[in-house]
Structures are given as C-alpha cells and as structure tokens.
Amino acid sequence: MDGRIYHLVSRLTGSLDHAWSIQEMADAVELSVPHLRKLFKRNLGISPMAYLRERRLERACECLENSFHQLKQIGSQVGITDCSRLSHDFKSRFGVSPTEYRRRYWDQMQSGTLPISEMIVLYKN
C-alpha cells in the first residue's frame, strides 16, 4: 500500500468522530483531491469517503455489541451525528436497523447457538 494512503487510513481510523472533508484528507497527505481519489481507489478499491463510512459503520457495530449507549451517543463516537442518517446507512449496509442488530446480537450471545465470530461475519458481509 502506498505510504500516503496508509498514513491517511491510520488517521481516519484514529479519529472517526472528526468531520472529515475530502479536501482535509487530501491536505493531510499533501495530495490534490483528484490524485487522492485515484490513489485511494487504486490501493483500496473504494473512494476515501466510502472507506470512512465503512469504518464508521463497523465501529458502530462494535459499539452496539459492547455498550448500551443510545444511537445518538454511538453516532457521536463514530462521526455520524444525524441519527436518521446512521440508521439508514446501517440498514443499507447490514440489512437490519441498529436496534435490531443489537437485539439479535444479544439474543445470540445469550443462547450461544451461533459463535459470535460467525454472527459478526454474517452481518458484516
């Protein structure tokens, strides 16, 4: 992976709650926006904003699994402060609402019928 993209990915992952713009991402690695998009796509297969959205949704899953915070709090932690946007993106990505994901996760945890690692893979793919 290109070092600039690796550096940016590390920064994005470390500060998901930050309101990143594409220009700010490009500035962080001293590239023009078009060059960043091209390089990012070549290295990771998706756009920088799509990558950021995916990481945020994955972190939201972790928060739903490991806390009892409300969706508004989780949204703040992952950088998606509009609860309806978070719910919509989450359902589009995982096929269930955040509330339903949490309920199913905890039902599976309590029943022990499906190993957690398999359940997570099931929802995240």
C-alpha positions as CSV (number, residue, x, y, z in Angstrom):
1,M,0.0,0.0,0.0
2,D,1.2,3.5,-0.8
3,G,2.6,5.1,2.3
4,R,0.4,8.2,2.0
5,I,-2.7,6.1,1.8
6,Y,-1.5,4.0,4.8
7,H,-0.9,7.2,6.8
8,L,-4.4,8.6,5.9
9,V,-6.1,5.4,6.7
10,S,-4.4,5.4,10.1
11,R,-5.5,9.0,10.7
12,L,-9.1,8.3,9.6
13,T,-9.4,5.2,11.8
14,G,-8.0,7.0,14.8
15,S,-10.4,9.9,14.5
16,L,-13.7,8.6,13.1
17,D,-15.6,11.2,15.1
18,H,-13.9,14.0,13.2
19,A,-16.0,15.7,10.4
20,W,-13.5,14.8,7.6
21,S,-13.9,16.5,4.2
22,I,-12.2,15.2,1.1
23,Q,-10.1,18.3,1.0
24,E,-8.9,17.9,4.5
25,M,-8.0,14.3,3.7
26,A,-6.0,15.4,0.7
27,D,-4.3,18.1,2.6
28,A,-3.3,15.6,5.3
29,V,-1.2,13.7,2.8
30,E,-0.3,16.6,0.6
31,L,-2.1,15.5,-2.5
32,S,-4.7,17.1,-4.7
33,V,-8.2,15.8,-4.3
34,P,-8.3,14.1,-7.7
35,H,-5.0,12.4,-7.1
36,L,-6.1,11.3,-3.6
37,R,-9.2,9.8,-5.0
38,K,-7.3,8.0,-7.8
39,L,-4.6,6.7,-5.4
40,F,-7.1,5.6,-2.7
41,K,-9.2,3.8,-5.3
42,R,-6.1,2.0,-6.7
43,N,-4.9,0.9,-3.3
44,L,-8.2,0.1,-1.5
45,G,-10.7,-0.3,-4.3
46,I,-13.1,2.3,-2.9
47,S,-13.3,6.1,-2.5
48,P,-11.9,7.8,0.6
49,M,-15.4,8.8,1.7
50,A,-16.8,5.3,1.2
51,Y,-13.9,3.9,3.2
52,L,-14.6,6.4,6.0
53,R,-18.3,5.5,6.0
54,E,-17.5,1.7,6.2
55,R,-15.1,2.2,9.1
56,R,-17.7,4.3,10.9
57,L,-20.4,1.7,10.4
58,E,-18.1,-1.1,11.6
59,R,-17.3,0.9,14.7
60,A,-21.0,1.5,15.2
61,C,-21.4,-2.3,15.2
62,E,-18.7,-2.7,17.8
63,C,-20.4,0.0,20.0
64,L,-23.8,-1.8,19.7
65,E,-22.2,-5.0,20.7
66,N,-20.1,-3.7,23.6
67,S,-22.2,-0.9,25.1
68,F,-25.7,0.1,26.0
69,H,-25.3,3.6,24.6
70,Q,-28.1,5.1,22.7
71,L,-27.8,5.5,19.0
72,K,-27.2,9.3,19.4
73,Q,-24.2,8.6,21.6
74,I,-22.9,6.0,19.2
75,G,-23.3,8.4,16.3
76,S,-21.2,11.0,18.1
77,Q,-18.5,8.4,18.7
78,V,-18.3,7.4,15.1
79,G,-18.8,10.7,13.4
80,I,-22.3,10.3,12.1
81,T,-24.3,12.8,14.3
82,D,-27.6,12.5,12.3
83,C,-29.3,9.5,13.9
84,S,-31.6,9.0,10.9
85,R,-28.6,9.0,8.5
86,L,-26.8,6.5,10.8
87,S,-29.9,4.2,10.9
88,H,-30.3,4.5,7.1
89,D,-26.7,3.8,6.3
90,F,-26.5,1.0,8.9
91,K,-29.6,-0.7,7.5
92,S,-28.4,-0.3,3.9
93,R,-25.0,-1.9,4.8
94,F,-26.1,-4.7,7.2
95,G,-29.8,-5.3,6.3
96,V,-31.1,-4.6,9.7
97,S,-31.6,-1.5,11.9
98,P,-29.1,-0.8,14.6
99,T,-31.7,-1.7,17.2
100,E,-32.4,-5.0,15.6
101,Y,-28.7,-5.7,15.2
102,R,-28.1,-5.2,18.9
103,R,-31.2,-7.3,19.8
104,R,-30.1,-10.2,17.6
105,Y,-26.5,-9.9,18.8
106,W,-27.5,-10.2,22.4
107,D,-30.0,-12.9,21.7
108,Q,-27.3,-14.9,20.1
109,M,-24.9,-14.2,22.9
110,Q,-27.3,-15.4,25.5
111,S,-28.5,-18.5,23.6
112,G,-25.0,-19.5,22.4
113,T,-26.4,-21.0,19.3
114,L,-24.0,-19.3,16.9
115,P,-20.4,-18.4,17.7
116,I,-20.1,-14.6,17.8
117,S,-17.4,-14.5,15.2
118,E,-19.7,-16.3,12.7
119,M,-22.6,-13.9,13.6
120,I,-20.5,-10.8,13.0
121,V,-19.2,-12.1,9.7
122,L,-22.8,-12.9,8.7
123,Y,-24.0,-9.3,9.4
124,K,-20.9,-7.5,8.1
125,N,-20.7,-9.2,4.7
